[in-house]
């Protein structure tokens, strides 16, 4: 498995003037569930025809209920 540190080291070879910093994973922030819940509610409202697609899905045609 290739990890982020090795990918960063490889990328730095092609971009010697760019600095990279690897930090600890974000982990599960308490507000992350709020963000996910908001996205789910928005998408469900969209597929129900109540609102437009969000900015992430706009014009991609990828927002569907299966």
C-alpha positions as a Python dict, from the first residue, in 0.01 Angstrom:
ca = {
    (1, 'X'): (0, 0, 0),
    (2, 'X'): (126, 344, -90),
    (3, 'X'): (90, 599, 189),
    (4, 'X'): (70, 975, 191),
    (5, 'X'): (431, 1021, 309),
    (6, 'X'): (567, 821, 14),
    (7, 'X'): (335, 1000, -230),
    (8, 'X'): (454, 1334, -94),
    (9, 'X'): (817, 1233, -125),
    (10, 'X'): (759, 1126, -486),
    (11, 'X'): (575, 1450, -573),
    (12, 'X'): (849, 1659, -415),
    (13, 'X'): (1099, 1523, -668),
    (14, 'X'): (906, 1691, -950),
    (15, 'X'): (848, 2013, -756),
    (16, 'X'): (1169, 2099, -568),
    (17, 'X'): (1055, 2455, -485),
    (18, 'X'): (735, 2344, -310),
    (19, 'X'): (722, 2275, 63),
    (20, 'X'): (505, 1992, 196),
    (21, 'X'): (379, 1926, 545),
    (22, 'X'): (215, 1601, 650),
    (23, 'X'): (-4, 1619, 957),
    (24, 'X'): (-205, 1373, 1161),
    (25, 'X'): (-537, 1260, 1006),
    (26, 'X'): (-834, 1485, 1066),
    (27, 'X'): (-1013, 1216, 1259),
    (28, 'X'): (-1377, 1238, 1351),
    (29, 'X'): (-1454, 1598, 1436),
    (30, 'X'): (-1785, 1642, 1622),
    (31, 'X'): (-1920, 1870, 1346),
    (32, 'X'): (-1836, 1624, 1067),
    (33, 'X'): (-2159, 1435, 1126),
    (34, 'X'): (-2348, 1765, 1090),
    (35, 'X'): (-2184, 1826, 752),
    (36, 'X'): (-2268, 1474, 631),
    (37, 'X'): (-2625, 1505, 760),
    (38, 'X'): (-2666, 1840, 583),
    (39, 'X'): (-2543, 1693, 252),
    (40, 'X'): (-2775, 1392, 281),
    (41, 'X'): (-3076, 1611, 358),
    (42, 'X'): (-2994, 1842, 67),
    (43, 'X'): (-2953, 1552, -177),
    (44, 'X'): (-3278, 1389, -64),
    (45, 'X'): (-3459, 1720, -112),
    (46, 'X'): (-3305, 1751, -458),
    (47, 'X'): (-3407, 1406, -576),
    (48, 'X'): (-3757, 1477, -441),
    (49, 'X'): (-3765, 1780, -673),
    (50, 'X'): (-3785, 2035, -391),
    (51, 'X'): (-3452, 2215, -445),
    (52, 'X'): (-3169, 2249, -699),
    (53, 'X'): (-2854, 2038, -695),
    (54, 'X'): (-2581, 2146, -454),
    (55, 'X'): (-2264, 2310, -582),
    (56, 'X'): (-2075, 1980, -569),
    (57, 'X'): (-2324, 1793, -789),
    (58, 'X'): (-2437, 2083, -1011),
    (59, 'X'): (-2438, 1992, -1379),
    (60, 'X'): (-2277, 1651, -1317),
    (61, 'X'): (-2593, 1447, -1339),
    (62, 'X'): (-2461, 1233, -1053),
    (63, 'X'): (-2722, 1316, -790),
    (64, 'X'): (-2972, 1027, -807),
    (65, 'X'): (-3164, 809, -565),
    (66, 'X'): (-3110, 438, -638),
}
